[in-house]
Amino acid sequence: RHRGVLHVWLLDEGDDPEVREVCARLGVKHFSRKGVARWNQPKGPHRAKTKHGNYNAWLDAHGDDYDYFASVDTDHV
């Protein structure tokens, strides 16, 4: 059992307003790299339209704020 602070983030490639609203209602933090050129490259760690490019964009923006990072892909739940 985790007794500390736990932040849940949703990484949203499309920056969907409905997804943002649901996140706000549920207290889930929302992140999107949509429209940010440096996080949407044709190759490399921020490759556009890839899961790891999305993770790496989030890590670039917020990773220093956390000691640990775990991901769950809803395709696997």
N, C-alpha and C positions, 0 to 999 in steps of 0.2 A: 504494500500500500504506500502510495506517495503522499507525503504530508506537507509538501512545500507548494510553492506557486506553480501552476501549470498553465501555459498559454497554448491555445489551440489556434492554428492558422489555417486558412483555406487559400491555396495558391490558385488563382483564377486566370487562366490564359486569356479569356475573352473580356474580362472586366465588366461582367454582366451586372446591370443595376439591380435586378431581382436577387442575384446571389449576394450582392453587397447588403441589401435590405435584410435578407435572412440572416446573414452573419451578424449584423448589428443587433437584430432581435435576440439572437442566441448568445451574444457575447463572444463570438468567434472573431478573431482578427482576420482581416482580408488583405491580400496582396495580389497585385497584378503588374506584370511587366509590359503590358500592352502599350504601344506607342513610345517606348523608351528604346531608342536606337542602340545604345551600347549593350542592352540586354537581349537584343534580337539580331544576332549576327548570322551570316550564312554558314559559319563553321566555328569551332572552338568551344570553350566552356559555356558560352551564352548563346549557343545555337538556337535559332528560332524554331518554334513548334516542336520542341523536344522536352521531355520530362526533366532531364538533368539540366538543360538550359534554364528551365524555370526554377528548379532548386537552387542552382548557382546564382541566379539573379536575386532570389530571396536571401541567400547567404551573403551576397555582396551588400545588400541593403540592411539586413538585420542580424546577420550571424554573430557579429561582435557583441551583441546584447545577451547572448545565451552561452551557457557552458555545454549544453547537450542539445542535440537535434535528432529527432526520430520522425520518419515519414511513414504514412499509411496511404497506399493507393486504393481508392474506392473500388477499383477494378478487382481488388484482391480481398475485399471484405465480404 
